[in-house]
């Protein structure tokens, strides 16, 4: 599922951005901060999981023909489908699915935090 290792800088940026809302939500309320943090983190995790599944389909090449047709219509003419597919293959080999990875991680973390303080 995860062929490449994540880049630490990119991973840190994704973590900071995705945990900003749960942290802000927990810090702005006077009571039940941990409950609000885990609830917000669960919502973020589910959204990331859905986005990660769609991104996994994109990385697998399921939408290549749609992207090719869209770009060909937008630009008019251009290269053929085989050249487009070869270019996309290079990009796919270097890609890491951050949304799916963080969605799984946040869902597990929210479950552990909620279970530990139950």
N, C-alpha and C positions, 0 to 999 in steps of 0.2 A: 504494500500500500504506500509506504513512504520509501522511495528509492534513493532520495538524496538526503543529506543531512542539512538541517536548517542553518542559516547564517546567523551568528549571535546578534549582530546589530539589527538585522531585520526582525528577528524574533523578539528582541527587546522592544522595538518600536511597536510591533503588533500587540505585545502584552500591555504596554503602557496605554495605548489607545483603547483597547478593549476593556481594560479594568478601570478606566476613568469614570464611567457611569456608575458601576457598582460602588466604587469608593466614594464618589460624590453623594450618591444616594444614602450611604451609611453615615457619612459625616454630617449631613444636613438635618438628620432626625435626632431628637434627644433621647428616644427610647427605642428598644428593639433593633439596635444597629446591626448586630450579627445576623438576625433574621432578614432584615432588609438587604444586607450584603449578599447573603446566599440566594435569596429570591432573584435579585437583579443579576447575579452571576449565572444562575440557571437559565434565565431568559436569554442572556447574551450567549450562553453555550448552545442553546437550541438554535438560535439564529445562525451562529457560526457553523453548526453541524449541517444545517440545510445549505448554506452557502458552500461549505466544503464538499458536500455531495455533488452539487452542481459543478463546482470547479474540478472535481475528480472526473466527471463526465467530459468536461472540456479537455482535461489533460489526456484522457484516453483517446480523444479524437472523434467523439460522437457528433460534434457540431462543425467539423471541418468543411463539409460541403456547404453548409449554411453560411459560414463565414466567408468562404470563397465566393459564393454567389453574391453576397452583400457587397464585398469589396470590389468585385468585378463590375457590378452595377453602379457602384459609387464612383469608381475611377474610370470605368469604360475600357475594355480590352485588358491589356497587361499579360502577365504570365499565365501559363496553363495550370491545371489543377495539380499535376504531379510536382511541379516546382513549388507551388504553394504548400503542398503537404510536406515536402522535404524541409522547407523553412520552419514550418510549425513543429516538425519532429525535433529539430535542434532546440527550440524553445522549451518543448515538453521535457526533454532529458535534463534540463537545468532547473526545472521548476520544483518547488516544494509546496505542499498543500498546507499552508499555515492555518487557514480557517478550520479545516477538519482536525488537525492536530490540537489546536487550542480549544476547540469545542469539546473534544473528548477530555482533555486535561481539565477544563473548567467544570465540566459536568461531574467528573470524579472528585475534584476538589470540593465542590459544593456539597456533594453527598457525604464526603468524609467530615467536613466541618459541621454539617447538620447532624450527622450521626454521633459525632464526638460530643456535642453540646446538648444532646437531647435529654 
